[in-house]
Amino acid sequence: MLKKLILENWKSFRYAELPLDPLTVLIGTNASGKSNVVEALEFLQRTFIRHDIRPALVGDFTLPPIRGGLEGSALKPNKEFTLNIIAGGNNLNIDFIYSITIQTKPEIKVVQELIKHQDLQNDYSIENSKIIDYLRTEHLTQSDYTIESILDHKILCVFNDNLFLTQTNFTDISTVDSFIHHRNDSEESLADFFYSLQNIFIINPLPDRMRNYSQLSEDIKSDASNIAGVLAGLPDEKKTEIENTLSKYLKD
């Protein structure tokens, strides 16, 4: 379950923390940044699916760009932004924290990427409660980095300044699983963390696209253009439930 989103120099936000509950309601005036929060979640979801920040941010032949694209992603005059997401799995004592810092000028690249595995109670040994911090290691040789131990953290120090590094490492569960020291009971939590990020669903209904014929479907599209096909394909009892729910809210 997603627990908190932290934005640093993202679009209109210099710094903001948003606790995420099962139902979170954003209330604000026009141009107050509500959509920017949603787009941060959308960007993270795309990154965890594609493992590359370029199509996630500026789009490609299958994805539209995030609103504002590369130019509008970092709060001016900054040239980079950081997104942090905290999520927990079925094990209530374990959280995972993912953080990514992206440079937008002069070239787009990942500046820093890390994932933290964190126990929320103190009755574990130091080895089990270690937080392993990693920056990018892909494309680096042994001379480009060192690993230093500071307290019970391991920090990967990167010395080179490679450009055009847009691919991410820690959005792939197999990579993270090989890097993090965790107990057996945390493997399920790690899988839940990735599931939570990969399955963020942004729905942005566009009425002009909802008028056309749509085929039967089990999954609704982000623009709700196939909502008729989804509703028509539901079992009769589910159709009745939705009809009663809508009638309850629309009767007045």
C-alpha positions in Angstrom: 0.0 0.0 0.0 1.3 3.5 -0.9 1.9 5.5 2.3 3.5 8.8 1.4 4.6 10.8 -1.7 7.4 13.4 -1.3 8.0 16.0 -4.0 11.2 18.1 -4.3 11.4 20.8 -7.0 8.7 18.9 -9.0 6.7 21.3 -11.2 5.1 23.9 -8.9 6.3 22.3 -5.6 9.6 23.3 -3.9 8.9 20.7 -1.2 5.8 18.8 -0.3 4.8 15.7 1.6 1.5 14.0 0.9 0.4 11.2 3.2 -1.6 8.6 1.3 -4.5 6.9 2.9 -6.9 4.3 1.4 -9.0 7.4 0.4 -7.1 10.6 0.0 -8.9 13.8 -1.2 -7.0 16.8 -2.6 -8.8 20.1 -2.2 -7.5 23.3 -3.7 -8.1 26.2 -6.0 -7.4 26.2 -9.7 -3.6 26.1 -10.4 -2.9 25.0 -6.8 -1.0 21.9 -8.0 -3.5 19.1 -7.5 -2.8 17.7 -11.0 0.9 18.0 -10.4 0.6 15.5 -7.5 -1.3 13.0 -9.7 1.2 13.4 -12.5 4.1 12.6 -10.1 2.4 9.3 -9.3 1.8 8.7 -13.0 5.5 9.4 -13.8 6.6 6.9 -11.1 4.2 4.2 -12.4 5.5 4.7 -16.0 9.1 4.4 -14.7 8.4 1.2 -12.9 6.8 -0.3 -16.0 9.3 1.0 -18.7 12.5 1.2 -16.5 13.5 4.4 -18.4 12.8 8.0 -17.5 12.8 9.4 -21.0 9.6 7.8 -22.3 8.0 8.1 -18.9 8.5 11.9 -18.9 8.6 13.0 -22.6 6.5 10.2 -24.1 7.1 8.0 -27.2 5.0 6.3 -29.8 2.9 4.5 -27.2 2.9 7.1 -24.4 1.8 10.7 -24.4 4.2 13.0 -22.5 3.5 14.0 -18.9 1.8 17.4 -19.0 4.5 20.1 -19.4 7.0 17.5 -20.7 10.7 17.9 -19.8 10.6 21.6 -19.8 7.9 21.9 -17.1 9.0 19.0 -14.9 11.5 20.8 -12.6 10.5 23.9 -10.6 12.3 26.8 -12.3 15.1 27.8 -12.1 16.1 24.3 -10.9 17.5 21.8 -13.3 16.6 18.7 -11.4 13.8 17.2 -9.3 13.4 14.4 -6.8 10.5 12.1 -6.2 10.2 9.9 -3.2 7.5 7.2 -2.6 7.0 5.2 0.6 5.0 2.0 0.5 4.5 -1.1 2.7 3.5 -4.6 2.0 1.4 -7.1 3.9 4.1 -7.2 6.6 3.2 -4.2 8.7 6.7 -3.9 10.1 8.5 -3.3 6.8 8.4 -0.3 4.5 10.3 0.3 1.2 11.3 3.8 0.2 12.1 4.6 -3.4 13.8 7.8 -4.4 14.9 9.1 -7.8 16.6 12.4 -8.7 16.5 13.5 -12.3 18.4 16.1 -14.2 16.5 17.9 -16.9 19.2 20.2 -18.3 21.5 20.3 -20.2 20.6 16.6 -20.8 18.0 14.3 -19.2 19.6 11.7 -17.0 19.2 9.9 -13.6 21.4 11.7 -11.1 20.6 9.5 -8.1 18.4 6.5 -7.6 18.1 4.6 -4.3 15.8 2.2 -2.6 15.7 1.7 1.2 14.5 -1.4 3.1 13.3 -0.4 6.5 12.1 -2.3 9.6 9.6 -0.3 11.6 10.4 -2.0 15.0 13.6 -2.3 16.9 13.8 -5.9 18.0 15.8 -7.1 15.0 19.6 -7.5 14.8 21.6 -4.8 13.1 22.1 -7.1 10.0 18.4 -7.6 9.6 17.6 -3.9 10.1 20.2 -2.5 7.7 19.1 0.0 5.1 21.0 -0.6 1.9 21.3 2.6 -0.2 22.4 2.3 -3.8 22.9 4.8 -6.5 23.2 3.8 -10.1 25.7 1.0 -10.8 24.7 0.1 -14.3 27.4 1.1 -16.9 30.0 1.8 -14.2 33.3 0.1 -13.8 35.0 -0.7 -10.5 37.1 2.4 -10.8 34.0 4.6 -11.0 32.6 3.9 -7.5 33.3 2.7 -4.0 31.0 1.3 -1.3 31.4 2.9 2.1 29.9 1.8 5.4 28.5 4.6 7.6 26.8 3.4 10.8 24.5 0.7 9.6 24.1 2.2 6.1 26.0 1.1 3.0 26.5 4.1 0.6 27.5 3.6 -3.0 29.7 6.6 -4.0 29.7 7.3 -7.7 32.7 9.2 -9.2 31.9 9.5 -12.9 29.5 11.8 -14.6 28.1 9.7 -17.4 25.6 11.5 -19.6 22.4 10.1 -21.1 21.8 7.6 -18.3 18.1 7.5 -18.5 17.5 3.9 -17.6 16.7 3.0 -14.0 18.0 0.0 -12.0 15.8 -0.2 -9.0 12.4 -0.4 -10.8 13.2 -4.0 -11.6 12.3 -6.3 -8.7 14.9 -9.0 -9.6 17.7 -6.4 -9.4 16.5 -5.0 -6.1 16.0 -8.5 -4.6 19.7 -9.3 -5.4 20.9 -6.1 -3.7 18.9 -5.9 -0.5 19.7 -7.9 2.6 16.3 -8.9 3.9 14.6 -11.6 6.0 12.6 -14.3 4.3 9.4 -12.7 5.5 10.2 -9.4 3.7 10.3 -11.0 0.2 6.5 -10.7 0.0 6.6 -7.1 1.1 9.1 -6.3 -1.6 6.8 -7.9 -4.2 3.9 -5.9 -2.8 5.9 -2.7 -3.0 6.6 -3.2 -6.7 3.0 -4.3 -7.3 1.8 -1.0 -5.7 4.0 1.1 -7.9 3.4 -0.7 -11.2 -0.4 -0.8 -10.7 -1.0 2.9 -10.0 -3.9 3.7 -12.2 -4.7 7.3 -13.3 -8.2 7.8 -14.6 -8.8 11.0 -16.6 -12.2 10.6 -18.2 -12.6 12.5 -21.5 -16.3 12.7 -22.3 -15.8 13.2 -26.1 -14.0 9.8 -26.2 -16.7 8.1 -24.2 -19.5 8.5 -26.8 -18.2 6.0 -29.3 -18.8 2.3 -29.6 -16.4 0.1 -27.6 -15.9 -3.6 -27.5 -16.4 -5.7 -24.4 -13.5 -5.3 -22.1 -12.4 -6.2 -18.5 -10.1 -3.3 -18.0 -11.1 0.4 -18.3 -8.7 2.7 -20.2 -7.3 5.8 -18.5 -9.5 8.1 -20.6 -12.6 5.9 -19.9 -13.2 5.7 -23.6 -14.2 2.1 -23.3 -16.4 2.4 -20.2 -19.5 1.2 -22.1 -17.7 -2.0 -23.0 -16.5 -2.5 -19.5 -20.0 -2.0 -18.0 -21.7 -4.2 -20.6 -19.2 -7.0 -19.8 -20.0 -7.1 -16.1 -22.0 -9.9 -14.5 -25.7 -9.1 -14.0 -25.3 -8.8 -10.2 -22.4 -6.3 -10.6 -24.4 -4.3 -13.1 -27.2 -4.0 -10.6 -24.8 -3.0 -7.9 -23.4 -0.2 -10.0 -26.8 0.9 -11.1 -28.0 1.1 -7.5 -24.9 3.0 -6.4 -25.3 5.6 -9.2 -29.0 5.9 -8.5 -28.2 6.6 -4.8 -26.0 9.6 -5.7 -28.1 10.9 -8.6 -31.5 10.6 -7.2 -31.6 14.2 -5.9 
